[in-house]
């Protein structure tokens, strides 16, 4: 005798996501409502460039700068996966971004700022010519217009496909920070997200007047696996995570994503008398 089982109702795909922190299945809409964070354990999921800007600044206030500035395959670089040029173009079409950095003018709680965000989904947020140029332009624009500059980092480091041209961006962005600090009276706030490594850590991201990190972010120059293999020693628990770096004094404060916008506004009103006026308007 055949038992009359009911047909299993079709379940639409893509509605759930497994959290790497608590390993629970979470409804994607809940994650989106929590600004791409797990509502169960607080795990912070990656945010690409434009969504990062959207959750940080006042709605409708973002005015992008250098939107068409993009990297070029000046070396004719080829690796095991093929030429760099076609790979770069394919990534642009998929991400709808010119490169791994977005910068522009915006307002946070009514306060005018220059803001920029690296995009890890674009070739690992690697810093080539275009990223370095955009970071420097953000700082130069902030200096010219008398505004604070806020930069979000998420990167695997320098972009090897551009060779020495990529490594030069470390010096260029560091020099731009130096000029901003010497000639301006406004803060440069660096926000480190997961992961921030390599040449980005070794340049502009570590030079903020105030350095904020998201919880659990991996931050460092070389990764913990490379360091362990090099020094042949076990590393402390939580090594290179934002909480570890806060204890060591490298990071000034760890701020959950949901609180970051308010925290940035508080810092700006505290450090800039003119910001208090803007915030009230």
N, C-alpha and C positions, 0 to 999 in steps of 0.2 A: 504493500500500500504506500503510495506516494503522499508525503505530508505537504499540505498546501502552504508552503512558505511564501511570505509576501516578497515581492521584488524590492530590492534595496533602492531606496530613492537616490537618484543621481545627486551627487554633491559637487557644486561648482568648484573648480580648482582655484588656487591662489588666494583663498580666504584666510588661511592660517599661516603662522610663521613660528618656527621653533626658536625660542630664545637661547642663545649660547650661554647665558648666565645661569638661569634656573632650569633650562632644558624643558620648559613647559610649552605647550601649544597655546599661542596667543592669537586672538582674533586680530587681523591686520588693522581693522578700523580702530581698535583700542590703541594700538601702537601709534597710529597716525594722530589720534587725539592727544596722545601723551608726547607729542613732538618727537616721534621716532624713538621712544624709550619704552622699555618693558614696564607695564603697569604693575607687575608682580614683584620684580626684584630691582627695578631701576636701571637695568642694563641699557647703555646708550648705543643705539644703532648708528651706523654712518649716515651722514647727510652730505649730499653733493653741493656744489657751489650755490646755485640759485635757491634751493630750499633752505640752505643755511642762512642766506640773506633774509629770506621771507620770514623765518621764525625769530629773527633778531630785531629787525627795524620796523618802524611804523608802516602800516599797510599803505601802499601806493606812494611811498616817499622815495623809493629807490630809483636813482637815475644813473644808468650804467655808463662807465667811461671805458674808452679803448675797446669797445665790443668786438671790433674786427681784427685786433692785434693777435697774430697767431705765429706759432713756431714754423720753422722751415727746415727742410732736409739739406743743409748746406754741405754736409760731408758725403752724401750718397751712402749713408750707413745701411749695412745689411747684417742682420743676425740670423740665428737659426730659424726664425719664423718669417724671414723675408725682409724686404726693404722697409726702411723707416717711413718714407713718404706716403705710400699707400696705407700703411697702418695708422698714421696720423690722420689722414683724411677719413678713414673709416671710423675712427674714434670720434672725430668731430661730428659726423652725421649721426652717430648713435647717441651722443650726449647732447647734441644741439648747442655745444659751447665751442668757442674759438680755440680755447686751450684750457689748461688745468687751473685757471685763476679767474675770478670775477671781482671787479672793483667798481666803485661808484660812490656818488653822494647819496646820503640818506638822512633820516631823522630817527632818533631813539627817544621816545617819550617827548617828542617835540624838539629835541636838541640836535642841531646839525652836526654831522660827522662825515668823515670819509671811511668807508668800510670795504674790506676785501676778504675773500674766502678762497682757499685752495680746495680743489675737488679731487678726492682720492680716486673716484671712479674714472677719472681721465688719466690713464697711464700711471696709476698709482700716485697722482698728485705731484709727479716729478717736476723739478724746477729746471726748465730750459730757458732759452732766450725770452720767450713770450711771458712766462711767469715772472722771471726776474724783472723784466721791463714794467710789467703791470704793478708789481709790488713797489718798485722805485717810483713809478708815476703816482701811486696812491699817496705815498709819503710826500712827494713834491707838491702835489695838489693840496694836501692838507696844510703844508707849510705856506703856500701862496695864499690860501683862502682863510688862514687863521683858524683851523679846525683840528679837533682831535682825530687821531687815526686809529682804527681798530682792525686788526688783521687776524683771521682765523687760519691756523695751519693744520694741514692733514696731508702728509707726504712721506714717500719712501726715500726722498733725497734728490740728488742731482740727476738729470736725465742723461743717461749714458749715450743715447743716440746722437747727442749734440756735442760730445767730447769736451774739449777745453772751453768751448763757448758756453757750455752749461756751468762748468766750475767757476767761470768768471762772474756768474750771477751772485755767487756768495759774496764776493767783494763789492759788487755794485749795490746790492741791497743793504749790506752793512754800512757802506758809505752814505747811502740815502738816509738811514736811521741816524747816523752821526750828524749829518747836516740838519736834520729835523730837530734833534735835541739841542744843537748849538745855537740855532737861529730862531727857534720857535719857543713859545711859552705854553704849549699845549701837550697833553699826554699822548704817548703812543702805547696802546694797550694790546698786548699779544695774548691771544687765546689759543691754547694748545689742545687739539682734539686727537682722537685715536685714528691712526698712529702719526706721530711727528718724529721723524728720524732723519739721519744722514745730513746732507748739506743744508737743508732747511733749518734743522736744529742748530747747526754750526754757524748760522748767519742770523737773519733778521728775527726769527721766531724767539731766540733766546735773549734779545736785546730790548725787550719792552721795558718801559718805565714801571709798568705793572704786568705781571705774568699770571694769567688765570688758566686753569686746566679743567677739563671735564673729568668726571670720576672714571677711574680705571683706564685712563689713556696711556698707551705705551709711548714714552718720550725718551729719546736718547740719540746718540750718534750711530754707533754700531749696535746691532741687536744683541739681546742677552745670549743667544746661542753662539754668536761669533765671539763675544767676550769670554764666555765660559771655555770655548775651545782654545782661545789664545792664552789665557792666564792659567788654564788647567786647574781651576778651583770652582767649587760650588758657589752659587750666588745667593744672596739673602732673599728671603721670601718677598715677593712683590717688587723685586728689583726693576727699576726703570718705569714703574707705574706711577701715575700722578701722586698717589698717596705717599709713596716712598720718597719722591722728590720734594713733596711739601715738607716732610720731616727734615730733609737735608737743606732746605732753604732755597732750592732752585725755583720753586713755584710759590707765589704769594698766597694764592687761595684756590681751593677747588670748589667749583660752583656747578650744581646740576643744571641741565639745559633749561628746565622750566623756570629757573630763577635767574638765568643769566641776563635777560633783557633788563629786568628791574635793577640788578646789580650794576650793570654798565651805566644805567641812568643815574644811579646813586653816586657812582664814582665821578661821573662827569659833572654833576651839580656840586660835588664836594671840591673838585679840583679847579673848576672853571666858573668864576663869578658870572660871566656872560651866559653860561648854560642855565643858570637859575632863572634868568629873565626869559630865555627861550622856552623853558619847560613850563612856565606859567602862562605863556601866550596860547 
